[in-house]
Amino acid sequence: MSYPRHRYRRLRRSESLRSLVRETSLSPRDFIAPLFVVPGENLRQPVPSMPGVDRFSPDLAAKEAVELKKLGVLSVILFGIPATKDARGSTSADPDGPVCRAVRGIKSESKETIVMTDVCLCEYTDHGHCGILDGENVHNDETLKVLAAEAVAQAKAGADVIAPSDMMDGRVAAIREALDKERFEDVAILSYAAKYASGFYGPFREAAESTPSFGDRRSYQMDPANVREALKEIAADVEEGADMVMVKPALSYLDVVRAAKESTNVPLATYNVSGEYAMVKAAGRNGWIDEKRVTLEILTSMKRAGADLILTYHAKEAAAWLA
Ligand code: PBG
């Protein structure tokens, strides 16, 4: 018999007691801060649908990485907005493109910062799809070569971790092979293994100028209704050589995060995506929620579900709150 012998409220009486028995903790080290990088210099452009998020030119991205480091956030992931786009996403492997320039800049100003780079073609193609088109279909195997070249260019610039988000089959193996061939065997791969075709990516596509010009991404990203399929994707990516895997989005997919945690031993990341961020900011600005409290509760829920790492636009502010 439980009550009155057991009174759960005994351990909730003070903040000290609560913190003594707290099961989950958040640290700035858990966060990976996404940075949007544009060509040019001395540019800082606010993203309207993501208050508090700016697009930076490579020089200012390096300064931002230094600020993040001071707050304890040691990882960033870069997304590039190139000066020009074409059908094959050719500028994705440009060593002088914004991402490669930012990698070099960050590494020279903040060598402890772990620089991750998103590998995908949607920011680089004029049609906005994540691969090479064959009619209206994204051709899987044609796309692999272009992704591998993008990854090698980023590794040459000094990226520590390559993060493919395109959802082509076999891309982890293709990228691993290309990296090893160029003697980048120590560059790690964080695979967006279970990435869903989600409505929560809207603000990101505004920031990255990557909305598809026709159709949608449902023929390559996962159906939101599936969880067993996520475990197959994760197992396949680990088998192909992924060092870490990711579930994306996060908030509506915490059951997938938990299932992923139970099925694999590699470090697990989750992506607290742009739409999740925008909703919190909008409600906070309207005075409808306590923004700081809700943000920390959301981030805690992701760790509690099993994420080791959280990609989040809240990284900087949350790190400051946790200090
Ligand atoms: C694709 C990519 C996307 C995001 C990260 N990488 C967009 C998409 O698949 O359409 C979305 C991230 C977010 O919404 O924060 N390169």
Boltz pocket constraint, residues with backbone or C-beta under 6 A from the ligand:
constraints:
  - pocket:
      binder: B
      contacts: [[A, 118], [A, 119], [A, 120], [A, 121], [A, 122], [A, 123], [A, 165], [A, 166], [A, 200], [A, 201], [A, 202], [A, 203], [A, 204], [A, 205], [A, 210], [A, 217], [A, 272], [A, 273], [A, 274], [A, 275]]
      max_distance: 6.0
